[in-house]
Each structure stands twice: as structure tokens, then as C-alpha cells.
Amino acid sequence: MRRNNLLKIVSATIVNVALVALIVKYAGANLNVLFYAAFFMFATLWGLLFYIIPRLDTAAGTPKEVLQDLAHRLRSGNYRVTEEPGKLSIQITPLVAIKVHAVADGANSEILYQADATPGGWTVLVLLFLFTRGFAGFPMALYHFLKARRFAEDQLRPQLPKGGVPRAKVGAGDIRDRLIDSLSEGHRLAAEAYEATQSRYEDRWLSLGFGAIFLWMILLMTLGVGLQATLTSNPAYLLIIPSAITLAILIPSVWSTRKWFKPRIHDYREWADRLREALEKETAHETIESPESSAFELIVQAYRLVPTWLEARRKGSFSRESGAWMLIFTGAIFAAWLVVIAIILHTFVIWSLVLLVGAAALTGLCYLLYSRLKERANEEGVRTLRDWNYRLDVMHQKMVKYLEEL
Amino acid sequence: MAGAPSLEKPDLYVLARHLERLWREDEPMLKTRLQVAANVNYDVFNRYLSWMLNRNLVVLENSDDGHERVVLTAKGREAYLKLVQWINEVIKEELPK
């Protein structure tokens, strides 16, 4: 693995130097060119910080055992942990995350770490990088890397089983360990659903804002062209009519957006808080006096809602089908611009019509792609719900049968 | 608990509530405290207590103050552990993406 990291660093450096050399050779060494060369350098370093996987230590036990043990210990410390085959993903701060990999090394496991970011963290990183051409994005990436390294050294290393003796299987017989794991997973899913929905809500506000401005401009241009005679007598109409139409569309849209999102956000947040509180009490070994706080019932109730949370998380994630969404987005923008150009060229009727037909065809294609995506998402949602309910039913039957046979 | 009417089929969650509360308590628990903690009325509580006693999930202990206290047995602890393990297994299976 160390050799792999070295290979990544060497190849990134070669690519970087080659790119800068090519830019300088063909464009000359002026300030503008050096600026872009610096951008490429930062971009390479930026990527490298999230690409290399440094070694942390060796732990006793198989990778699966070590990761399970580590996941449980971190959950007991109220960290949000996602288990994936061969690795863990841990949220360190609202922006910074770390991935922990375990690779078999004889009877032991080699533990490695990789800097990572939460969805919010990635958004900040990409925006900073794009808007400052890497000058602020790179320090932020470096911060992520250093934060992940410190977490690995200070929090992960002391938790690893040493001396060639694997730890007893965590949770094999301990009720509290099992409750902590179940509550922590429930909390993670509810919190992720809340964050994804909140983020979608904010994105919706942004798109409503941009959509309204765009609509207003289109209306302004169309009216400017179509009602020239009327407007010359009263130019105030040029502002009043587009504004009134935009508001008439915007206000119901804002109202329905709020009506759809607010109760869901509230609900997910309430569940995340309930599960977090129960988890904190469990990890602190507090005795719960309230009759409504049975951890078992809370977990069962929460698990009934997991398909809804998974669906909310999936809807908030841009990573899946991102290519198709980009295509729809680009197509929609292109169609809108065709309309704008058609309005500008209104005196050339034929060209104007051709552009409008092109815009209509493009809109149709975008809609077709969108409905396909939506249909697939709905099918996935139904399947998830069915699978999950089946799991819960099997569990319930096992429990009831066990009690009957006692 | 001779006078308590028998319980045909216990509600899984109510039973788990009783077992969990007893598991959390390090020492024998007063019957009235357990009833309040389980959030059931006296009649229902007696049925559940009787059901658990019949299956050796709990035992009753007489204390010096004259009050009867309920103690979770090893079998009762094992039963609660099994319920918790099963629910844990549900989430341990790979989640849909």
C-alpha cells in the first residue's frame, strides 16, 4: 500500500509538471499562464490529498473483526459511522470525514486511512475550488487531510487491538453493545435523511429564485417585443406585467415547497434527536426512568421508518445518476437560451420558428429522461420498502415464535 | 401471583419493556416501580409478571421491608439479549443504497 501511495504521488507530480510545461511552452510564460499553471498544480495536489491512503498501524484480528470492533467503539463515542465492506466511513465534523480501510496481513490487519468529506464538505470544497481557482480550495483540502490524520493518530490508533491478540467479538453477548449499535445506526440514517432533505429544501429555494428571475427576463423580453406600440404609451406596463405574472407563479410554488418540505424536515430532525438522546444515555450508562424510553421499542419504531429515511437520503444525493441529471440541467438551460435567441431574432420569422421547434424538442427530450429517472426511482422506492418490511416481519416472527416456545 | 388471570400471548413490546427495565436495574426492583416503568395498569402488570414467573424469566424476592421485589434471572437476561440481537441483525444486513 505504501508503494501504491508513492506511485500515486510520483504519477501526479509527473502529470502536473508535464501539464505546466506544455502550458508554458505553447502559451508563453506570462502572468495569466502562470496563474493557470498554479491552478493545475493546486488541482493535482487537491486531488492527491483525497486519493492517497496512508498506513496507520497493524491491528490484531481479521479486517472484518477489527472494523466491527472499531465501529462499535466509535459509535460508543457518539461518532457517526457507516460500515462498508472492507472499510468504515466516519464523520469527524459537519464537513470533515475519514475512511478507514483494513487489509489482511497474515493473522493481522493493516489499518489505513483516507481523508474524506461529508456531502456538505464536498460542496464547500468544490465551490471554493471553482470560485477561487484552487487558491482557497487547496488550503481547505489540506485542512481536511490534516484533520483526518490527527483523528487517525489520536482517536483511532489507541482503539486498535495490539499484541497479536484479537479483542473478544464486540457485542457477542452484551445487551448494551447491541443497543448502542442499533441506536447509532438508526440515528445515522435519520440524521442523513434530515440533512439531505434540508439541503434539497435550500436547493429548491435557490432554483425557485433563479427560475423566477429567468422567467421575469423572458417575459420582459417577449412583452418588450410584442407590445411595443402599447408600451410606448405607458412603459410602466413593461415592468408591471412580467412582475405580476412571475409573482403569480412564484407565490404558490413557494407555498407548496414549504408545505411539502417543512413537516418532513421537522419529522426527520425529531427522530434524529430522539435517537441521539437515547444513544447518549446508553453510552453514558444512564438509567432511564421515563416509561416511554424503552430503547427496544424506540429502535423498532425507528426501524419501521428506515425506508422513508433511505428514500429521503437517496433523493438528496446527487452522486447517483449525476450524469443524467447534468444532461437534463444542461438541456433545459440550452432550451431556454434557444427561446431567448428566438425572441431576439423575431424579425427573422423562419429562424425564430426553427429555434422554437428546437427548444420544444429539447424540452421534450429532457422531460422524457426526467420521467424515466423518476419511474426508476419510484420502482426502487417500492422495492426498498418491500424488502425492508420483509426483514422486519421475519424478525418479528422469530421473536414471537421464540416467546411462544419459552 | 396465583390470582392473576393467565396471559395467552404477550405483546412483544410490553414484554421487552419489562425485561429491559429489569436488565437496567442492578438490584431487585419493587413491583410498583416496575409497573410504573413498564407503563401498564396493575391488572396487565400482574398478567405479565405471572407469565414471566411461569417461564422463569424473573423471580420474586422478599425483602426485609416486607415488600416483594422482582429480579431478572439469567434466562430472562438471555431472552432480552436474543430480542436485541435479532433487531440488531436487521440493520447489520446490507442496507439498500
Boltz contact constraints between the chains, C-beta under 6 A:
constraints:
  - contact:
      token1: [A, 175]
      token2: [B, 81]
      max_distance: 6.0
  - contact:
      token1: [A, 175]
      token2: [B, 84]
      max_distance: 6.0
  - contact:
      token1: [A, 178]
      token2: [B, 84]
      max_distance: 6.0
  - contact:
      token1: [A, 178]
      token2: [B, 85]
      max_distance: 6.0
  - contact:
      token1: [A, 178]
      token2: [B, 88]
      max_distance: 6.0
  - contact:
      token1: [A, 181]
      token2: [B, 88]
      max_distance: 6.0
  - contact:
      token1: [A, 182]
      token2: [B, 87]
      max_distance: 6.0
  - contact:
      token1: [A, 182]
      token2: [B, 88]
      max_distance: 6.0
  - contact:
      token1: [A, 182]
      token2: [B, 91]
      max_distance: 6.0
  - contact:
      token1: [A, 185]
      token2: [B, 91]
      max_distance: 6.0
  - contact:
      token1: [A, 287]
      token2: [B, 24]
      max_distance: 6.0
  - contact:
      token1: [A, 291]
      token2: [B, 37]
      max_distance: 6.0
  - contact:
      token1: [A, 291]
      token2: [B, 39]
      max_distance: 6.0
  - contact:
      token1: [A, 294]
      token2: [B, 17]
      max_distance: 6.0
  - contact:
      token1: [A, 294]
      token2: [B, 20]
      max_distance: 6.0
  - contact:
      token1: [A, 296]
      token2: [B, 16]
      max_distance: 6.0
  - contact:
      token1: [A, 296]
      token2: [B, 20]
      max_distance: 6.0
  - contact:
      token1: [A, 297]
      token2: [B, 13]
      max_distance: 6.0
  - contact:
      token1: [A, 299]
      token2: [B, 87]
      max_distance: 6.0
  - contact:
      token1: [A, 310]
      token2: [B, 96]
      max_distance: 6.0
  - contact:
      token1: [A, 384]
      token2: [B, 96]
      max_distance: 6.0
  - contact:
      token1: [A, 391]
      token2: [B, 90]
      max_distance: 6.0
  - contact:
      token1: [A, 395]
      token2: [B, 86]
      max_distance: 6.0
  - contact:
      token1: [A, 395]
      token2: [B, 90]
      max_distance: 6.0
  - contact:
      token1: [A, 398]
      token2: [B, 86]
      max_distance: 6.0
  - contact:
      token1: [A, 399]
      token2: [B, 12]
      max_distance: 6.0
  - contact:
      token1: [A, 399]
      token2: [B, 83]
      max_distance: 6.0
  - contact:
      token1: [A, 399]
      token2: [B, 86]
      max_distance: 6.0
  - contact:
      token1: [A, 406]
      token2: [B, 55]
      max_distance: 6.0
